[in-house]
Structure formats: C-alpha cells, structure tokens
C-alpha cells in the first residue's frame, strides 16, 4: 500500500470514527477463503484439545471464529466497477446480503451513487432465503 493510499485510509477511519448508524468495512489484503480455513482450523484445534465435540459445531459457532464475529452480516454490498462477482469477499457473511452492482469505479463513487444504492436496497423484498408467498 502506498503512502498516499495509507493516508487516504487513515482519513476514512478518522472521518467515520464514532459513527453509530452505519458501518463501513474496508477489507485490505483480505481473502475470505483463508478466513474460512482459519475458522475451521481454530475449531479443529478445539476438537483436538477435547474442549469441543464435532457435533457441537453449528453456524453460530463457526461464525464466531470469523474476523467479523462481533459484527452483523452486511445488509448491502455495493460492487463497483461493473463487476458481477464478489471476488472472494466475505463469502460466509454475504449469504443473505443484497447486492448492488454499479459501473462506477471506486475512486469516482460519490454520495449520489451511495444514495442510489440505498434507494435500490429499500425497494427490495428481503426474504433471507425464504421463498416468496404466491
């Protein structure tokens, strides 16, 4: 990461510190597959140590071993640059997340783009895996 990028990141952290209504996650040098492997390894260590039985492992116990254990799963993921993939990003956490794809590149993403994504999100029916009533 360049000095300019680091300064920009520090500015974002400083500017958003203390916020309580929204959460912004920036994952730098992050890979979800390695996060999932790490969580599995940590649970396997507990099984090997005898403090956990394999049958006790469930979704909540697994999620507690992820980097985002203290955070709720995202409601909305905004994917910039016109890509239609999640690129090894929060694979576990995005199971019921609404996706908003935009052709706008991240450096050009402005307040109006965020508002568009939020308006789009607000029009959706969130089912969390349930089938819509017919």
Protein Blocks (a to p, Z undefined) as FASTA:
>chain_A
ZZklmmmmmmmmmmmgoiakbccdddehiafklmmmmmmmmmmmmmmnopacfklpcfkl
mmmmpmklmpccdfbdcdehhiacekhpakllmmmaccdddfbdfklpcfklmmmmmmmm
mmpcceehpacdZZ
